[in-house]
């Protein structure tokens, strides 16, 4: 069967995701803890597919440590992208800034309350404000290595490390657009188990879905670029988790004023990133990478 490995991967990730979503719904609020395992689904699906449905197995999986400079390079790029998004959010009026860190402290107090503890009863020398600093700096740096790289690997090994190359063989636009939409759709079920802070009208929901879909396609394209450019799934994993963790760190100091305009701001940010890649020589990275793969396969 043509593209049997791609079909196998999509079937397996769909079944795995369905199982996780059912479990999360059954467990109620406690099911939120399974969200981290949900993120490992793509890697599990890719491993199963490579073992049983893919002739090359792991030969083209790019499982190597690679060049150290690439980790620093794409960490810096991911950090810059997040800062750009924050500038755009601010210009759009999507967020307001609160440098007191009350957003983080409020979240921390709720977490302590759920376990029957008091936020003020911390070990000697440890204060809520110190925890804020640790989590903020950690999100920018060390948390992107461990445990961050594991979470990032969970997605990158499956989506960019396996699905993207298989789709590129069909057509480049399939890899970028359809691949990005599948990646976006895979995130949607999490809305069912994670409490939402805002409600939208039907028109707002349609606009929000469209904006998020565009942003996902662009982010998927950027991460695919990182994977192909570095030829390393771990570099892509660190880049992915850096985007997430840096955004989360700065979120400790911002208050969302309008979620839809914030999503529009993110889409604009990633459109800019893709435009830079497209109108520069960097876009040729995809063509060069896959042409080389075809030559290797022919030989």
Buried (B, 14 or more C-beta within 10 A) or exposed (E): EEEEBBBBBBEBBBEBBEEBBEBBEEEEEEBBEBEEBBBBBBBBBBBBBBEEBBEEEEEBBBBEEBEEEBBEBBBEBBBEBBEBBBEBBBEBEBBEEEEEBBBBBEEBBEEBEEEEEEBEEBEEEEEBEEBBEEBBEBBBBEBBBEEBBBBBBBBBBBBBBBBBBBBBBBEEEBBBBBBBBBBBEBEEBBEEBEEEEEEBEEEEEEBBBEBBBBBBBBBBBBBBBBBBBBBBBBBBBBBBBBBBBBBBBBBBBBEBEBBBBBBBBBBBBBBBBBEEBEEEEEBEBBEEBBEEBEEEEEE
